[in-house]
């Protein structure tokens, strides 16, 4: 779980005609979080109202957002334009699930060319070892270890 906000003041956005997204909060600092619809979940509080496992909506090159439905607005007695205090954690797991995600990470770390220089069985072993880890933290440790090994060659 990753803390996204702690007692942060945000304004409820109101965009008529957007269906479930007519009322929403834009979550600052989330532009670079990767994930697709339904796989990024957040929990926390809005003005003391507790919410669990709400979808964090992916938007290309923009901060993510969450919908503020009528139940929440009624419970906190707030509407569009009102300021609320938000605490939020990301509850979904950011585990890598395929080789392309890992290759992208190696590209970001500037070791992809060295990775490509390995024979195919070594490349496959590295990817499978990372994907097989049961937690995001374990995957992160394996990726860092692999990056360090590739960087030192």
Backbone as CSV, one residue per row, in Angstrom:
resi,resn,N_x,N_y,N_z,CA_x,CA_y,CA_z,C_x,C_y,C_z
1,UNK,0.840,-1.192,0.000,0.000,0.000,0.000,0.877,1.245,0.000
2,UNK,0.485,2.206,-0.789,1.266,3.420,-0.933,0.417,4.633,-0.571
3,UNK,0.928,5.465,0.344,0.222,6.687,0.715,0.271,7.664,-0.455
4,UNK,-0.881,8.171,-0.838,-0.958,9.164,-1.910,-1.200,10.564,-1.357
5,UNK,-2.060,10.653,-0.337,-2.394,11.944,0.272,-2.570,11.768,1.768
6,UNK,-2.189,12.792,2.517,-2.442,12.776,3.954,-2.977,14.138,4.366
7,UNK,-4.260,14.160,4.728,-4.935,15.392,5.141,-4.717,16.543,4.151
8,UNK,-4.892,16.235,2.872,-4.698,17.213,1.805,-6.027,17.881,1.468
9,UNK,-5.991,19.203,1.354,-7.185,19.969,0.971,-7.330,19.914,-0.546
10,UNK,-8.487,19.432,-1.005,-8.793,19.369,-2.436,-10.180,19.950,-2.671
11,UNK,-10.413,20.397,-3.880,-11.716,20.948,-4.241,-12.480,19.907,-5.060
12,UNK,-13.741,19.693,-4.703,-14.591,18.799,-5.492,-14.862,19.483,-6.833
13,UNK,-14.467,18.818,-7.904,-14.671,19.328,-9.256,-16.081,18.980,-9.720
14,UNK,-16.715,19.885,-10.449,-18.059,19.645,-10.969,-18.050,19.906,-12.476
15,UNK,-18.323,18.837,-13.240,-18.420,18.937,-14.698,-19.739,18.310,-15.113
16,UNK,-20.775,19.116,-15.301,-22.094,18.576,-15.656,-22.038,17.703,-16.912
17,UNK,-22.863,16.658,-16.883,-22.981,15.793,-18.049,-21.912,14.735,-18.180
18,UNK,-21.126,14.511,-17.161,-20.047,13.523,-17.218,-20.430,12.220,-16.513
19,UNK,-21.702,11.993,-16.310,-22.155,10.749,-15.678,-21.581,10.596,-14.289
20,UNK,-20.994,9.436,-14.017,-20.407,9.163,-12.703,-19.271,10.123,-12.377
21,UNK,-18.734,10.796,-13.388,-17.593,11.698,-13.183,-18.024,13.164,-13.101
22,UNK,-19.326,13.432,-12.978,-19.807,14.805,-12.838,-19.152,15.472,-11.629
23,UNK,-19.047,14.734,-10.525,-18.367,15.208,-9.315,-17.153,14.307,-9.103
24,UNK,-15.984,14.917,-8.986,-14.774,14.114,-8.813,-13.681,14.932,-8.119
25,UNK,-12.678,14.204,-7.666,-11.481,14.830,-7.109,-10.310,14.484,-8.013
26,UNK,-9.489,15.462,-8.331,-8.245,15.241,-9.042,-7.182,15.000,-7.970
27,UNK,-6.462,13.886,-8.090,-5.491,13.492,-7.065,-4.094,13.942,-7.499
28,UNK,-3.562,15.001,-6.866,-2.259,15.531,-7.286,-1.137,14.513,-7.093
29,UNK,-0.163,14.575,-8.002,1.009,13.713,-7.909,0.794,12.301,-8.414
30,UNK,-0.291,12.060,-9.137,-0.591,10.697,-9.593,-0.416,10.517,-11.100
31,UNK,0.060,11.524,-11.785,0.200,11.473,-13.243,1.024,10.269,-13.703
32,UNK,2.083,9.936,-12.970,2.998,8.883,-13.408,2.650,7.484,-12.897
33,UNK,1.551,7.353,-12.171,1.131,6.021,-11.738,0.584,5.291,-12.954
34,UNK,1.127,4.101,-13.192,0.682,3.328,-14.352,-0.377,2.334,-13.931
35,UNK,-1.311,2.105,-14.815,-2.340,1.115,-14.550,-3.551,1.362,-15.421
36,UNK,-4.365,0.348,-15.537,-5.549,0.502,-16.366,-6.788,0.493,-15.486
37,UNK,-7.905,0.874,-16.099,-9.163,0.995,-15.382,-9.484,-0.292,-14.629
38,UNK,-9.855,-0.128,-13.370,-10.272,-1.249,-12.548,-9.136,-1.924,-11.798
39,UNK,-7.892,-1.560,-12.111,-6.752,-2.193,-11.465,-6.012,-1.258,-10.524
40,UNK,-6.463,-0.007,-10.426,-5.861,0.950,-9.499,-6.928,1.300,-8.469
41,UNK,-6.769,0.764,-7.262,-7.762,0.957,-6.199,-7.175,1.821,-5.092
42,UNK,-8.044,2.678,-4.535,-7.637,3.536,-3.428,-8.663,3.451,-2.303
43,UNK,-8.170,3.653,-1.085,-9.015,3.710,0.105,-8.573,4.903,0.931
44,UNK,-9.446,5.361,1.816,-9.086,6.483,2.673,-10.294,7.173,3.242
45,UNK,-10.151,8.495,3.446,-11.247,9.292,3.992,-11.370,10.608,3.231
46,UNK,-12.601,11.078,3.134,-12.907,12.400,2.593,-13.731,13.098,3.669
47,UNK,-13.170,14.128,4.280,-13.821,14.812,5.405,-14.309,13.817,6.453
48,UNK,-13.509,12.805,6.725,-13.841,11.806,7.748,-14.695,10.654,7.239
49,UNK,-15.275,10.769,6.049,-16.087,9.683,5.478,-15.128,8.642,4.902
50,UNK,-15.228,7.408,5.371,-14.318,6.350,4.931,-14.816,5.706,3.642
51,UNK,-13.894,5.545,2.700,-14.199,4.817,1.464,-13.150,3.730,1.270
52,UNK,-13.555,2.659,0.599,-12.646,1.525,0.400,-12.656,1.087,-1.058
53,UNK,-11.473,0.809,-1.557,-11.266,0.219,-2.886,-12.046,0.891,-4.007
54,UNK,-11.983,2.209,-4.040,-12.571,2.953,-5.156,-11.587,2.933,-6.321
55,UNK,-12.115,3.010,-7.538,-11.260,3.047,-8.715,-10.597,4.408,-8.865
56,UNK,-9.303,4.360,-9.120,-8.541,5.546,-9.482,-8.547,5.569,-11.010
57,UNK,-9.156,6.581,-11.592,-9.343,6.618,-13.041,-8.065,7.010,-13.760
58,UNK,-7.648,6.200,-14.726,-6.453,6.530,-15.499,-6.746,7.599,-16.541
59,UNK,-5.887,8.580,-16.620,-5.980,9.630,-17.629,-4.585,9.808,-18.215
60,UNK,-4.481,9.844,-19.526,-3.162,9.976,-20.155,-2.555,11.341,-19.856
61,UNK,-1.333,11.293,-19.314,-0.551,12.502,-19.026,-1.254,13.517,-18.131
62,UNK,-2.136,13.021,-17.265,-2.819,13.887,-16.296,-2.887,13.163,-14.963
63,UNK,-3.063,13.945,-13.895,-3.287,13.325,-12.595,-4.576,12.517,-12.640
64,UNK,-4.593,11.417,-11.874,-5.753,10.531,-11.818,-6.865,11.210,-11.027
65,UNK,-8.048,10.602,-11.074,-9.185,11.156,-10.335,-10.049,10.039,-9.772
66,UNK,-10.852,10.412,-8.783,-11.868,9.498,-8.261,-13.215,10.202,-8.333
67,UNK,-14.240,9.410,-8.549,-15.607,9.914,-8.611,-16.121,10.126,-7.187
68,UNK,-16.858,11.204,-6.983,-17.471,11.488,-5.686,-18.984,11.373,-5.881
69,UNK,-19.507,10.201,-5.551,-20.928,9.929,-5.814,-21.838,10.631,-4.800
70,UNK,-23.131,10.529,-5.053,-24.131,11.178,-4.208,-24.091,10.709,-2.768
71,UNK,-23.813,9.444,-2.545,-23.734,8.910,-1.173,-22.645,9.632,-0.387
72,UNK,-21.498,9.792,-1.007,-20.383,10.475,-0.332,-20.719,11.951,-0.139
73,UNK,-21.207,12.603,-1.193,-21.515,14.036,-1.083,-22.549,14.297,0.000
74,UNK,-23.560,13.439,0.095,-24.586,13.601,1.123,-24.001,13.386,2.522
75,UNK,-23.149,12.362,2.671,-22.562,12.046,3.982,-21.675,13.182,4.497
76,UNK,-20.964,13.863,3.587,-20.064,14.946,4.013,-20.699,16.327,3.844
77,UNK,-21.918,16.342,3.287,-22.653,17.586,3.069,-21.850,18.592,2.234
78,UNK,-21.291,18.094,1.127,-20.486,18.934,0.236,-20.896,18.675,-1.203
79,UNK,-20.568,19.638,-2.062,-20.904,19.526,-3.480,-19.772,20.136,-4.315
80,UNK,-20.021,20.296,-5.610,-19.019,20.845,-6.505,-18.530,22.203,-6.059
81,UNK,-17.212,22.385,-6.100,-16.599,23.648,-5.696,-16.218,23.702,-4.231
82,UNK,-16.763,22.791,-3.416,-16.434,22.771,-1.984,-15.075,22.112,-1.750
83,UNK,-14.410,22.583,-0.702,-13.123,22.021,-0.321,-13.323,20.893,0.687
84,UNK,-12.548,19.820,0.512,-12.598,18.674,1.423,-11.172,18.307,1.827
85,UNK,-11.064,17.590,2.935,-9.770,17.098,3.400,-9.701,15.604,3.091
86,UNK,-8.658,15.215,2.356,-8.553,13.852,1.850,-7.283,13.171,2.351
87,UNK,-7.463,11.945,2.818,-6.350,11.043,3.105,-6.592,9.818,2.236
88,UNK,-5.541,9.379,1.524,-5.750,8.305,0.561,-4.509,7.435,0.423
89,UNK,-4.749,6.116,0.351,-3.680,5.170,0.055,-4.072,4.357,-1.170
90,UNK,-3.091,3.957,-1.906,-3.319,3.064,-3.046,-3.295,1.651,-2.491
91,UNK,-4.395,0.940,-2.645,-4.508,-0.399,-2.055,-4.264,-1.513,-3.055
92,UNK,-4.269,-1.187,-4.333,-4.024,-2.234,-5.325,-2.540,-2.536,-5.399
93,UNK,-2.239,-3.708,-5.876,-0.872,-4.179,-6.001,-0.302,-3.729,-7.340
94,UNK,0.909,-3.225,-7.320,1.561,-2.787,-8.550,2.528,-3.828,-9.093
95,UNK,2.230,-5.082,-8.870,3.136,-6.132,-9.341,3.212,-6.131,-10.861
96,UNK,4.399,-6.430,-11.368,4.563,-6.616,-12.802,3.901,-7.929,-13.182
97,UNK,3.216,-7.940,-14.311,2.513,-9.150,-14.738,2.959,-9.651,-16.098
98,UNK,3.840,-8.890,-16.777,4.323,-9.375,-18.062,5.725,-8.856,-18.347
99,UNK,6.359,-9.500,-19.285,7.739,-9.183,-19.623,7.927,-7.787,-20.173
100,UNK,6.947,-7.271,-20.905,7.101,-5.936,-21.484,7.220,-4.872,-20.404
101,UNK,6.461,-5.013,-19.314,6.562,-4.060,-18.200,7.975,-4.063,-17.624
102,UNK,8.563,-5.239,-17.515,9.922,-5.356,-16.971,10.924,-4.760,-17.950
103,UNK,10.761,-5.048,-19.233,11.655,-4.477,-20.242,11.579,-2.954,-20.220
104,UNK,10.378,-2.408,-20.059,10.218,-0.952,-19.969,10.980,-0.396,-18.771
105,UNK,10.926,-1.114,-17.670,11.646,-0.702,-16.462,13.159,-0.721,-16.722
106,UNK,13.641,-1.741,-17.409,15.071,-1.838,-17.735,15.479,-0.718,-18.693
107,UNK,14.590,-0.344,-19.604,14.866,0.783,-20.507,14.988,2.068,-19.700
108,UNK,14.065,2.266,-18.754,14.102,3.457,-17.908,15.399,3.543,-17.114
109,UNK,15.955,2.387,-16.753,17.181,2.330,-15.952,18.435,2.339,-16.825
110,UNK,18.264,2.453,-18.134,19.378,2.504,-19.086,20.235,1.233,-19.100
111,UNK,19.626,0.079,-18.858,20.376,-1.186,-18.923,19.748,-2.159,-19.921
112,UNK,18.788,-1.685,-20.693,18.079,-2.575,-21.607,19.009,-3.165,-22.677
113,UNK,19.927,-2.369,-23.197,20.841,-2.884,-24.229,21.700,-4.025,-23.678
114,UNK,22.123,-3.897,-22.434,22.894,-4.988,-21.814,22.018,-6.220,-21.626
115,UNK,20.759,-5.990,-21.260,19.802,-7.091,-21.128,19.634,-7.795,-22.474
116,UNK,19.473,-7.011,-23.540,19.308,-7.586,-24.887,20.550,-8.341,-25.335
117,UNK,21.721,-8.002,-24.761,22.966,-8.690,-25.094,23.073,-10.072,-24.478
118,UNK,22.207,-10.382,-23.504,22.193,-11.714,-22.891,21.535,-12.693,-23.850
119,UNK,21.863,-13.972,-23.682,21.167,-14.931,-24.541,19.713,-15.038,-24.082
120,UNK,18.881,-15.540,-24.977,17.434,-15.531,-24.750,17.031,-16.273,-23.480
121,UNK,17.723,-17.354,-23.155,17.366,-18.115,-21.947,17.663,-17.310,-20.686
122,UNK,18.742,-16.505,-20.710,19.045,-15.643,-19.558,17.997,-14.534,-19.421
123,UNK,17.591,-13.958,-20.545,16.554,-12.925,-20.518,15.255,-13.499,-19.941
124,UNK,14.871,-14.658,-20.423,13.646,-15.309,-19.953,13.730,-15.607,-18.464
125,UNK,14.891,-16.093,-18.006,15.066,-16.428,-16.585,14.901,-15.185,-15.707
126,UNK,15.465,-14.056,-16.130,15.350,-12.816,-15.360,13.881,-12.392,-15.271
127,UNK,13.192,-12.380,-16.406,11.788,-11.959,-16.432,10.924,-12.893,-15.585
128,UNK,11.101,-14.197,-15.747,10.290,-15.148,-14.978,10.568,-15.048,-13.491
129,UNK,11.834,-14.803,-13.129,12.183,-14.670,-11.713,11.475,-13.461,-11.096
130,UNK,11.434,-12.361,-11.827,10.766,-11.152,-11.319,9.257,-11.365,-11.227
131,UNK,8.655,-11.874,-12.286,7.199,-12.070,-12.299,6.751,-13.062,-11.226
132,UNK,7.580,-14.047,-10.925,7.187,-15.091,-9.967,7.157,-14.615,-8.520
133,UNK,7.713,-13.442,-8.244,7.709,-12.941,-6.871,6.281,-12.637,-6.444
134,UNK,5.957,-12.945,-5.203,4.572,-12.865,-4.738,4.112,-11.467,-4.338
135,UNK,5.063,-10.564,-4.075,4.668,-9.215,-3.660,5.374,-8.167,-4.505
136,UNK,4.803,-6.981,-4.495,5.401,-5.845,-5.197,6.801,-5.558,-4.653
137,UNK,6.955,-5.616,-3.315,8.257,-5.360,-2.704,9.300,-6.366,-3.154
138,UNK,8.922,-7.643,-3.209,9.860,-8.681,-3.637,10.249,-8.468,-5.098
139,UNK,9.279,-8.093,-5.927,9.587,-7.812,-7.329,10.546,-6.629,-7.439
140,UNK,10.289,-5.606,-6.649,11.147,-4.425,-6.683,12.587,-4.787,-6.334
141,UNK,12.775,-5.619,-5.318,14.130,-6.040,-4.932,14.806,-6.813,-6.060
142,UNK,14.067,-7.698,-6.721,14.624,-8.477,-7.839,14.986,-7.572,-9.005
143,UNK,14.130,-6.594,-9.299,14.409,-5.679,-10.401,15.661,-4.861,-10.095
144,UNK,15.753,-4.338,-8.889,16.929,-3.550,-8.503,18.189,-4.397,-8.594
145,UNK,18.104,-5.628,-8.109,19.247,-6.542,-8.190,19.646,-6.789,-9.648
146,UNK,18.658,-7.019,-10.502,18.942,-7.265,-11.921,19.547,-6.027,-12.577
147,UNK,19.019,-4.867,-12.266,19.561,-3.614,-12.833,21.001,-3.425,-12.395
148,UNK,21.269,-3.650,-11.114,22.643,-3.492,-10.605,23.615,-4.471,-11.290
149,UNK,23.187,-5.723,-11.481,24.030,-6.722,-12.152,24.289,-6.312,-13.598
150,UNK,23.241,-5.886,-14.290,23.398,-5.492,-15.685,24.274,-4.237,-15.792
151,UNK,24.120,-3.305,-14.884,24.903,-2.057,-14.924,26.381,-2.313,-14.666
152,UNK,26.693,-3.348,-13.911,28.102,-3.606,-13.565,28.818,-4.440,-14.627
153,UNK,28.099,-4.905,-15.647,28.741,-5.690,-16.715,29.275,-4.812,-17.802
